[in-house]
Amino acid sequence: MSAKGVLYTYSEINGQPALWNKVYELLEERQKEVESFLKPILDLPNLRIILTGAGSSAFIGEASQGIVQKNTGCLTQAIATTDIVTHPDYFFRKEQPTLLVSFARSGNSPESVEAVKLADLHVDSIYHLVITCNHQGELAGFCEQRKGTSYCIVLPEEAHDKSLAMTGSFTSMLLTSLLVSDISNLKKYQEIVLATATAASEILLRQDLFENIANLPYERAVFLGSGPMLGIARECHLKVQELTDGQLVCKHDSFLGFRHGPRAVVNEQTLVVYLFSQDAHVYKYESDLAKSIAADVRNISTISLGESSSENFGNKFTLNYTEAIPVDFEILPATLIGQLLGYYKALQLGINPDNPSASGAISRVVQGVVIYDKSETIVS
């Protein structure tokens, strides 16, 4: 399929650096509002923060959980709405003050809407922060009805992807999570956001590399990351699998976890993607695994982001930034690896990246989910 037939996905992927700067500007305008809402909540003794969403939106929480916890000093957990809806009593603590941070592109997914309702039922002191890309979504409306205990951040219109796969919506909500968790010090992040956008632009300039990789005869892809990058590995896994309509089977894992059995999935038709950390200590563990895979006699194809130029990991493609960015922000440009791999592999397979699901098995807003009432089972 020709890229000329794609209306949205290409521009939404390539528009992310500019979008991130718009996100910063939006938060700069609303800094006092956000800070006045969050500060008294974050000052509550024993506050718990839950980061939630469904699908890619859940992976935002996985990637940012440790960073949010570090920035706020509050216990922070990433729990998908798809888990909350079926087992709310496993995840909510009635007497513990809780800030539920909901990530949602449309704000209309049945599980996302139900999760905020369940939080209200199961927690005595519950507060909601909604980060969404759709001002007309149900979650945005939910906040309007609960002023005082809820606050909604609606991101710029460009963040509301029109294509099936989340690209700019994912990274703009992820960036918002990082910035809001340290909102009182927002000014210090202005140059960091600019540098992060520049790093992403450098990746976008290497799209010839992704076109070349798409022509390799691989049928599986494995994404590896550590710490916050593990959530990005999971998002990349999903992105490639979605955009190729499941023709490419993907996995994700941590570098250390991959040694404990999952490495068995690697064969001659596998592309291994290393999302290396810039943290020197973490990189030691990661490079050890990469060296081990490079020694595999099957000559496994790999692509590396952020590796040391002095390393030799065998049969590989590499991407590096010329401008260093803080470790906590490296997860943003890393997300583009999965997006670009999925986009160009979809084209190579003759699939339309805007709407890759030929069977309709997956859709932009999930369909077919019936919400069942569990209120009678709440333990008081």
C-alpha positions as CSV (number, residue, x, y, z in Angstrom):
1,M,0.0,0.0,0.0
2,S,1.2,3.5,-0.8
3,A,1.7,6.1,2.0
4,K,-0.3,8.5,-0.1
5,G,-3.5,6.6,0.8
6,V,-3.0,7.3,4.5
7,L,-4.8,10.4,5.8
8,Y,-4.0,10.6,9.5
9,T,-1.4,8.2,11.0
10,Y,1.6,9.7,9.2
11,S,0.8,13.3,10.2
12,E,-0.1,12.3,13.7
13,I,3.2,10.5,14.3
14,N,5.2,13.3,12.8
15,G,3.3,16.1,14.5
16,Q,4.3,15.0,18.0
17,P,7.3,17.2,18.7
18,A,5.2,20.4,17.9
19,L,2.3,18.9,20.0
20,W,4.5,18.5,23.0
21,N,5.4,22.1,23.0
22,K,1.7,23.0,22.8
23,V,1.1,20.8,25.8
24,Y,3.7,22.6,27.8
25,E,2.1,26.0,26.8
26,L,-1.3,24.8,27.8
27,L,-0.1,23.7,31.2
28,E,1.8,27.0,31.6
29,E,-1.5,28.8,31.1
30,R,-3.3,26.7,33.6
31,Q,-0.5,26.1,36.1
32,K,-2.2,28.1,38.9
33,E,-5.5,26.2,38.5
34,V,-3.8,22.8,38.4
35,E,-1.6,23.7,41.3
36,S,-4.5,25.0,43.5
37,F,-6.4,21.8,42.8
38,L,-3.6,19.4,43.4
39,K,-1.6,20.9,46.3
40,P,-4.2,20.4,49.1
41,I,-4.8,16.8,47.8
42,L,-1.1,16.0,47.7
43,D,-0.7,17.3,51.2
44,L,-3.2,14.8,52.6
45,P,-1.6,12.3,55.0
46,N,-1.4,8.8,53.5
47,L,-2.6,9.9,50.1
48,R,-2.5,7.2,47.4
49,I,-2.4,7.9,43.7
50,I,-3.8,5.5,41.1
51,L,-3.0,6.0,37.5
52,T,-5.6,4.4,35.3
53,G,-6.8,3.9,31.7
54,A,-7.6,1.1,29.2
55,G,-5.2,-0.2,26.6
56,S,-2.6,2.3,25.6
57,S,-4.0,4.7,28.2
58,A,-3.2,2.2,30.9
59,F,0.4,2.0,29.7
60,I,0.8,5.7,30.3
61,G,0.4,4.9,33.9
62,E,2.8,2.0,33.8
63,A,5.5,4.2,32.2
64,S,5.0,7.2,34.5
65,Q,4.2,5.5,37.8
66,G,7.7,5.6,39.2
67,I,8.3,9.1,38.1
68,V,5.0,10.4,39.5
69,Q,5.8,8.7,42.8
70,K,9.3,10.2,42.9
71,N,8.0,13.7,42.1
72,T,5.0,13.7,44.5
73,G,6.4,11.6,47.4
74,C,3.0,9.7,47.4
75,L,2.4,6.0,46.9
76,T,1.6,5.7,43.3
77,Q,0.2,2.6,41.5
78,A,-0.7,2.0,37.9
79,I,-4.0,-0.1,37.7
80,A,-5.8,-0.5,34.4
81,T,-9.5,0.3,34.3
82,T,-10.0,-3.1,32.8
83,D,-8.9,-4.6,36.1
84,I,-10.7,-2.1,38.3
85,V,-14.1,-2.8,36.6
86,T,-14.0,-6.5,37.3
87,H,-12.3,-6.4,40.8
88,P,-12.8,-3.0,42.4
89,D,-12.7,-4.4,45.9
90,Y,-9.1,-5.7,45.2
91,F,-7.8,-2.3,44.4
92,F,-9.6,0.4,46.3
93,R,-9.1,1.0,50.0
94,K,-12.2,2.6,51.6
95,E,-10.5,4.7,54.3
96,Q,-7.4,5.7,52.3
97,P,-7.6,9.1,50.6
98,T,-7.1,8.5,46.9
99,L,-6.4,10.6,43.8
100,L,-7.5,8.7,40.7
101,V,-5.8,10.0,37.6
102,S,-7.6,8.8,34.5
103,F,-6.0,8.9,31.1
104,A,-8.3,8.7,28.1
105,R,-8.1,9.7,24.4
106,S,-11.9,9.9,23.9
107,G,-13.1,9.6,27.5
108,N,-15.9,7.4,26.2
109,S,-14.5,3.9,26.9
110,P,-17.1,2.0,29.0
111,E,-14.4,0.8,31.5
112,S,-13.0,4.3,31.9
113,V,-16.4,5.7,32.8
114,E,-17.2,2.9,35.1
115,A,-13.9,3.1,36.9
116,V,-14.5,6.6,38.1
117,K,-18.0,5.7,39.3
118,L,-16.6,2.6,41.2
119,A,-14.0,4.8,42.8
120,D,-16.7,7.1,44.2
121,L,-18.5,4.1,45.6
122,H,-15.5,2.3,47.1
123,V,-13.4,5.2,48.6
124,D,-14.6,7.7,51.2
125,S,-12.2,10.5,50.2
126,I,-11.8,10.3,46.5
127,Y,-10.4,12.9,44.1
128,H,-10.3,12.8,40.3
129,L,-7.8,14.2,37.8
130,V,-8.8,13.5,34.2
131,I,-6.3,13.9,31.4
132,T,-8.1,13.5,28.1
133,C,-8.0,14.6,24.5
134,N,-11.8,15.1,24.0
135,H,-13.7,17.9,25.7
136,Q,-17.0,16.3,24.6
137,G,-16.1,12.9,26.2
138,E,-18.0,11.4,29.2
139,L,-15.0,11.7,31.5
140,A,-14.8,15.5,30.8
141,G,-18.5,15.7,31.6
142,F,-18.0,13.7,34.8
143,C,-15.6,16.3,36.1
144,E,-18.1,19.1,35.3
145,Q,-20.6,17.5,37.6
146,R,-18.0,17.1,40.5
147,K,-16.3,20.5,40.7
148,G,-14.2,20.8,43.8
149,T,-13.2,17.1,43.9
150,S,-12.5,16.7,40.2
151,Y,-10.4,18.5,37.6
152,C,-10.1,17.9,33.9
153,I,-7.2,18.7,31.6
154,V,-8.3,18.7,28.0
155,L,-5.2,18.6,25.7
156,P,-4.9,20.5,22.4
157,E,-7.2,19.3,19.6
158,E,-4.2,17.9,17.7
159,A,-3.8,15.3,20.5
160,H,-7.2,13.8,19.7
161,D,-6.0,11.3,17.1
162,K,-8.3,10.5,14.2
163,S,-6.6,7.2,13.3
164,L,-7.3,4.0,15.1
165,A,-3.9,3.7,16.9
166,M,-3.0,6.1,19.6
167,T,0.1,8.1,18.8
168,G,0.1,11.8,19.6
169,S,-2.6,11.2,22.2
170,F,-0.4,8.7,24.0
171,T,2.7,10.8,24.2
172,S,0.9,14.1,25.0
173,M,-1.0,12.5,27.9
174,L,2.3,10.9,29.1
175,L,4.1,14.2,29.0
176,T,1.2,15.8,30.9
177,S,1.5,13.1,33.6
178,L,5.2,13.9,34.0
179,L,4.7,17.7,34.1
180,V,1.6,17.7,36.3
181,S,3.4,15.6,38.9
182,D,5.8,18.5,39.5
183,I,3.5,21.3,38.5
184,S,4.9,23.8,41.0
185,N,8.2,23.6,39.3
186,L,6.8,23.7,35.7
187,K,9.2,26.5,34.5
188,K,12.3,24.3,34.9
189,Y,10.8,21.8,32.3
190,Q,10.5,24.3,29.5
191,E,13.9,23.7,28.0
192,I,13.6,19.9,28.8
193,V,10.4,19.7,26.7
194,L,12.1,21.5,23.9
195,A,15.1,19.2,24.0
196,T,12.8,16.1,24.2
197,A,11.0,17.4,21.1
198,T,14.3,17.8,19.3
199,A,15.3,14.3,20.2
200,A,12.0,13.0,18.7
201,S,12.6,15.1,15.6
202,E,15.9,13.4,15.1
203,I,14.2,10.0,15.1
204,L,11.6,11.2,12.7
205,L,14.4,12.2,10.3
206,R,15.5,8.6,10.1
207,Q,12.4,7.2,8.6
208,D,14.4,5.6,5.8
209,L,15.8,3.3,8.4
210,F,12.3,2.1,9.4
211,E,11.3,1.6,5.8
212,N,14.4,-0.6,5.4
213,I,13.5,-2.6,8.5
214,A,10.0,-3.1,7.3
215,N,11.4,-5.0,4.3
216,L,13.2,-7.5,6.5
217,P,11.6,-11.0,6.7
218,Y,10.6,-10.9,10.4
219,E,7.4,-12.3,11.8
220,R,7.9,-11.5,15.4
221,A,9.1,-8.4,17.3
222,V,10.2,-8.2,20.9
223,F,10.5,-4.9,22.8
224,L,12.8,-4.6,25.8
225,G,12.9,-1.8,28.4
226,S,13.8,-1.2,32.0
227,G,11.9,0.8,34.7
228,P,9.7,3.5,33.0
229,M,10.8,2.2,29.6
230,L,9.1,-1.1,30.3
231,G,5.8,0.6,30.0
232,I,7.0,2.0,26.7
233,A,8.1,-1.4,25.5
234,R,4.5,-2.6,26.2
235,E,3.1,0.3,24.3
236,C,5.4,-0.4,21.3
237,H,4.4,-4.0,21.4
238,L,0.7,-3.1,21.2
239,K,1.3,-0.4,18.5
240,V,3.1,-2.7,16.1
241,Q,0.6,-5.5,16.7
242,E,-2.4,-3.1,16.1
243,L,-1.0,-1.4,13.0
244,T,-0.1,-4.8,11.4
245,D,-3.5,-6.2,12.2
246,G,-1.9,-9.0,14.2
247,Q,0.2,-10.3,11.3
248,L,3.3,-9.4,13.4
249,V,3.2,-11.2,16.8
250,C,4.9,-9.1,19.5
251,K,6.1,-9.4,23.0
252,H,7.6,-7.0,25.6
253,D,9.7,-7.5,28.7
254,S,12.4,-6.0,30.9
255,F,16.0,-6.7,30.0
256,L,16.5,-8.8,33.1
257,G,13.1,-10.4,33.0
258,F,13.6,-11.6,29.4
259,R,16.3,-14.0,30.5
260,H,13.9,-15.9,32.7
261,G,12.1,-17.9,30.0
262,P,10.6,-15.4,27.6
263,R,13.8,-15.4,25.5
264,A,12.6,-18.7,24.1
265,V,10.3,-16.8,21.7
266,V,13.3,-15.4,19.7
267,N,14.0,-17.2,16.4
268,E,15.5,-16.3,13.0
269,Q,12.4,-14.4,12.1
270,T,12.4,-12.1,15.2
271,L,13.3,-8.4,15.4
272,V,14.6,-7.5,18.9
273,V,14.2,-3.8,19.9
274,Y,16.4,-2.5,22.6
275,L,15.0,0.6,24.3
276,F,18.2,1.4,26.3
277,S,18.3,3.6,29.4
278,Q,20.6,6.6,29.6
279,D,21.2,5.6,33.3
280,A,24.7,4.2,33.3
281,H,23.9,1.7,36.1
282,V,20.8,0.4,34.4
283,Y,22.6,0.2,31.0
284,K,25.2,-2.2,32.4
285,Y,22.4,-4.8,32.9
286,E,20.9,-4.0,29.5
287,S,24.1,-4.2,27.5
288,D,24.9,-7.6,29.0
289,L,21.7,-9.1,27.5
290,A,22.3,-7.3,24.2
291,K,25.8,-8.9,24.0
292,S,24.4,-12.3,24.8
293,I,21.8,-12.0,22.0
294,A,24.6,-10.7,19.6
295,A,26.5,-13.9,20.3
296,D,23.5,-16.0,19.1
297,V,24.6,-18.0,16.1
298,R,21.2,-17.4,14.4
299,N,22.3,-13.8,13.8
300,I,19.2,-12.1,15.3
301,S,18.2,-8.8,13.8
302,T,18.1,-5.9,16.4
303,I,17.4,-2.2,16.5
304,S,18.8,-0.1,19.4
305,L,17.8,3.3,20.8
306,G,20.2,5.1,23.0
307,E,23.1,2.6,23.0
308,S,26.8,3.6,23.6
309,S,28.5,4.0,20.2
310,S,31.4,1.9,21.5
311,E,29.3,-1.2,21.9
312,N,29.1,-4.0,19.3
313,F,25.8,-5.8,19.4
314,G,26.1,-7.6,16.1
315,N,23.4,-7.5,13.4
316,K,21.7,-4.2,14.2
317,F,20.2,-0.8,13.4
318,T,21.0,2.0,15.8
319,L,19.4,5.4,16.7
320,N,21.0,8.0,19.0
321,Y,20.2,11.5,20.1
322,T,22.8,14.3,19.6
323,E,21.3,16.2,22.5
324,A,21.0,14.6,25.9
325,I,17.7,14.7,27.7
326,P,16.9,13.8,31.3
327,V,16.4,10.1,32.0
328,D,12.7,10.7,33.0
329,F,11.9,12.2,29.6
330,E,13.6,9.6,27.4
331,I,10.4,7.6,27.4
332,L,8.7,10.1,25.1
333,P,10.9,9.9,22.0
334,A,11.3,6.1,22.6
335,T,7.6,5.7,22.0
336,L,8.1,6.7,18.4
337,I,10.1,3.6,17.7
338,G,7.0,1.4,18.0
339,Q,4.9,3.8,16.1
340,L,7.3,4.0,13.1
341,L,8.0,0.3,13.0
342,G,4.3,-0.4,13.0
343,Y,3.5,2.2,10.4
344,Y,6.0,1.1,7.9
345,K,5.4,-2.6,8.4
346,A,1.7,-2.0,7.8
347,L,2.5,-0.3,4.5
348,Q,4.8,-3.1,3.6
349,L,2.0,-5.6,4.3
350,G,-0.5,-3.6,2.3
351,I,-2.5,-2.6,5.4
352,N,-4.0,0.9,5.9
353,P,-2.5,2.2,9.1
354,D,-5.4,4.6,9.6
355,N,-7.8,1.6,9.9
356,P,-5.7,-1.6,10.1
357,S,-8.3,-4.0,11.5
358,A,-9.8,-5.6,8.4
359,S,-12.2,-7.7,10.5
360,G,-13.3,-4.9,12.7
361,A,-12.1,-6.9,15.7
362,I,-10.5,-3.7,17.2
363,S,-11.9,-0.2,16.9
364,R,-10.9,3.4,17.9
365,V,-13.3,3.3,20.9
366,V,-13.8,-0.2,22.2
367,Q,-17.2,-1.7,21.3
368,G,-19.2,-4.5,22.9
369,V,-18.3,-4.0,26.5
370,V,-21.4,-4.5,28.8
371,I,-21.0,-2.9,32.3
372,Y,-22.6,-5.0,35.1
373,D,-23.7,-3.6,38.4
374,K,-21.6,-4.7,41.4
375,S,-22.7,-2.1,43.9
376,E,-24.5,-4.6,46.0
377,T,-21.3,-6.5,46.7
378,I,-19.5,-3.5,48.3
379,V,-18.2,-4.3,51.8
380,S,-18.8,-1.3,54.1
